[in-house]
Amino acid sequence: MADYSNARINVSLFQQRAEDRKSEKSPHATGYMEIAVEDLNEFFSLAMALEPVENWKNEKVIKLRTAAWHKVTKDGRKFDSVSVSPDRAAEFKPDTETITHSTEVVESVPKDLSRAL
């Protein structure tokens, strides 16, 4: 059985001002997703060890927990700070090796994993 990890992905979404949106199809918010380099291997190894569940389309998926906080930048811009992490209640695949914290950097991503990103 794999161990739970504290590795997570952080996302910042900034609301777009109406005058900055070029059309109705323009996004309402944009931002960046960040994952610490030392967490890459641990986070994706843990995600791959989770037991897939079916989503609303009956597709097999790995469900990750998200949490959001409404924040304001120092210059007054509103944004949402989002954290993505494995759910502590998630089930792991049988016979999964224990995952420990690693600072090893992943230099390449397998083709089947890169399509999921």
ABEGO torsion letter per residue (X at the ends): XBBBBABBBBBBBBBBBAAABABAABBABBEBBBBBAAAAAAAAAAAAABBBBBBAAGBBBBBBBBBBBBBBBAAGBBBBBBBBBBBAABBBBBGBBBBBBBABBBABBBAAAAAAX
